[in-house]
Amino acid sequence: MAQGNSGDIKGSKAQTAHRLMMNPSTFKALSLAIHNLSVRELELSSPRRLLTSVLQDDGRLLLGLSINELDAICHADRLAGQVKLNIRVDSSVNDQLRQFREYAEQRLGRPVSVIEAVNACVYAMNDQV
């Protein structure tokens, strides 16, 4: 890739890194969602690609979740654990993730963390299969 005068790679986008600690069952569900996306697209996927895929089209997959589904999947204390995972996403994807968190917070009446939003993306992908 070509570099500009400032040393930045041309065309590179601002990114955000999320450092998550999840339990093994949450990690297993994430792995299944990545597998499902890889099979659907016939290309190896990653957590970053999963979030991008689910959040594209203004997050319609997530906005279609019922309040009962949101309440069932958005519980940080049930998701946290020992498995460390770093997910780097483009700032536009992070903005969409933030918008979903705000939407879920309004519907649930309580704060929604990044790990809860990631779990909602996992749930939406696995529910499509």
C-alpha positions as a Python dict, from the first residue, in 0.01 Angstrom:
ca = {
    (1, 'M'): (0, 0, 0),
    (2, 'A'): (122, 349, -78),
    (3, 'Q'): (215, 585, 202),
    (4, 'G'): (141, 955, 211),
    (5, 'N'): (385, 1227, 308),
    (6, 'S'): (291, 1205, 673),
    (7, 'G'): (380, 837, 688),
    (8, 'D'): (17, 729, 712),
    (9, 'I'): (-105, 459, 478),
    (10, 'K'): (-328, 614, 212),
    (11, 'G'): (-687, 506, 244),
    (12, 'S'): (-644, 384, 601),
    (13, 'K'): (-937, 453, 830),
    (14, 'A'): (-942, 552, 1193),
    (15, 'Q'): (-990, 248, 1412),
    (16, 'T'): (-1090, 162, 1766),
    (17, 'A'): (-973, -141, 1963),
    (18, 'H'): (-1202, -316, 2210),
    (19, 'R'): (-1032, -536, 2468),
    (20, 'L'): (-1286, -784, 2596),
    (21, 'M'): (-1279, -1056, 2860),
    (22, 'M'): (-1545, -1318, 2792),
    (23, 'N'): (-1641, -1655, 2932),
    (24, 'P'): (-1582, -1973, 2732),
    (25, 'S'): (-1947, -2016, 2629),
    (26, 'T'): (-1961, -1660, 2495),
    (27, 'F'): (-1636, -1723, 2308),
    (28, 'K'): (-1783, -2045, 2167),
    (29, 'A'): (-2091, -1857, 2043),
    (30, 'L'): (-1864, -1595, 1886),
    (31, 'S'): (-1662, -1869, 1716),
    (32, 'L'): (-1982, -2025, 1581),
    (33, 'A'): (-2099, -1688, 1446),
    (34, 'I'): (-1763, -1638, 1271),
    (35, 'H'): (-1792, -1990, 1128),
    (36, 'N'): (-2148, -1921, 1006),
    (37, 'L'): (-2038, -1597, 841),
    (38, 'S'): (-1739, -1771, 680),
    (39, 'V'): (-1964, -2042, 537),
    (40, 'R'): (-2217, -1787, 414),
    (41, 'E'): (-1954, -1571, 242),
    (42, 'L'): (-1726, -1861, 142),
    (43, 'E'): (-1436, -1668, 286),
    (44, 'L'): (-1250, -1682, 618),
    (45, 'S'): (-1398, -1429, 861),
    (46, 'S'): (-1291, -1260, 1184),
    (47, 'P'): (-1460, -1088, 1478),
    (48, 'R'): (-1403, -756, 1300),
    (49, 'R'): (-1573, -879, 983),
    (50, 'L'): (-1859, -1024, 1187),
    (51, 'L'): (-1934, -690, 1352),
    (52, 'T'): (-1904, -508, 1020),
    (53, 'S'): (-2140, -755, 852),
    (54, 'V'): (-2407, -744, 1123),
    (55, 'L'): (-2391, -368, 1169),
    (56, 'Q'): (-2406, -284, 798),
    (57, 'D'): (-2739, -168, 658),
    (58, 'D'): (-2788, 51, 966),
    (59, 'G'): (-2795, -251, 1197),
    (60, 'R'): (-3137, -375, 1084),
    (61, 'L'): (-3057, -724, 1216),
    (62, 'L'): (-3009, -581, 1564),
    (63, 'L'): (-3297, -335, 1552),
    (64, 'G'): (-3531, -626, 1483),
    (65, 'L'): (-3452, -791, 1817),
    (66, 'S'): (-3743, -792, 2059),
    (67, 'I'): (-3713, -646, 2407),
    (68, 'N'): (-3720, -1002, 2545),
    (69, 'E'): (-3430, -1103, 2319),
    (70, 'L'): (-3235, -791, 2416),
    (71, 'D'): (-3295, -858, 2785),
    (72, 'A'): (-3182, -1220, 2746),
    (73, 'I'): (-2858, -1145, 2559),
    (74, 'C'): (-2750, -816, 2719),
    (75, 'H'): (-2612, -916, 3058),
    (76, 'A'): (-2244, -830, 3102),
    (77, 'D'): (-2213, -1035, 3422),
    (78, 'R'): (-2316, -1351, 3232),
    (79, 'L'): (-2073, -1279, 2946),
    (80, 'A'): (-1754, -1176, 3125),
    (81, 'G'): (-1480, -1429, 3191),
    (82, 'Q'): (-1119, -1531, 3139),
    (83, 'V'): (-1092, -1543, 2758),
    (84, 'K'): (-913, -1232, 2631),
    (85, 'L'): (-1009, -1096, 2292),
    (86, 'N'): (-905, -780, 2110),
    (87, 'I'): (-1130, -659, 1830),
    (88, 'R'): (-1017, -366, 1615),
    (89, 'V'): (-1292, -202, 1412),
    (90, 'D'): (-1314, 97, 1180),
    (91, 'S'): (-1449, 409, 1347),
    (92, 'S'): (-1765, 395, 1131),
    (93, 'V'): (-1839, 43, 1261),
    (94, 'N'): (-1765, 158, 1615),
    (95, 'D'): (-2014, 443, 1565),
    (96, 'Q'): (-2279, 191, 1458),
    (97, 'L'): (-2194, -26, 1760),
    (98, 'R'): (-2236, 280, 1983),
    (99, 'Q'): (-2570, 362, 1818),
    (100, 'F'): (-2692, 10, 1887),
    (101, 'R'): (-2579, 38, 2249),
    (102, 'E'): (-2775, 363, 2287),
    (103, 'Y'): (-3079, 203, 2124),
    (104, 'A'): (-3059, -100, 2356),
    (105, 'E'): (-3006, 125, 2660),
    (106, 'Q'): (-3325, 316, 2575),
    (107, 'R'): (-3525, -5, 2531),
    (108, 'L'): (-3386, -179, 2840),
    (109, 'G'): (-3361, 126, 3066),
    (110, 'R'): (-3005, 43, 3171),
    (111, 'P'): (-2652, 80, 3033),
    (112, 'V'): (-2537, -169, 2766),
    (113, 'S'): (-2164, -247, 2748),
    (114, 'V'): (-1951, -325, 2444),
    (115, 'I'): (-1941, -696, 2528),
    (116, 'E'): (-2322, -699, 2542),
    (117, 'A'): (-2341, -528, 2200),
    (118, 'V'): (-2089, -776, 2057),
    (119, 'N'): (-2298, -1060, 2200),
    (120, 'A'): (-2607, -914, 2030),
    (121, 'C'): (-2417, -922, 1698),
    (122, 'V'): (-2321, -1284, 1766),
    (123, 'Y'): (-2682, -1370, 1848),
    (124, 'A'): (-2810, -1198, 1531),
    (125, 'M'): (-2560, -1385, 1312),
    (126, 'N'): (-2628, -1725, 1470),
    (127, 'D'): (-3004, -1663, 1452),
    (128, 'Q'): (-2981, -1612, 1073),
    (129, 'V'): (-2860, -1966, 1014),
}
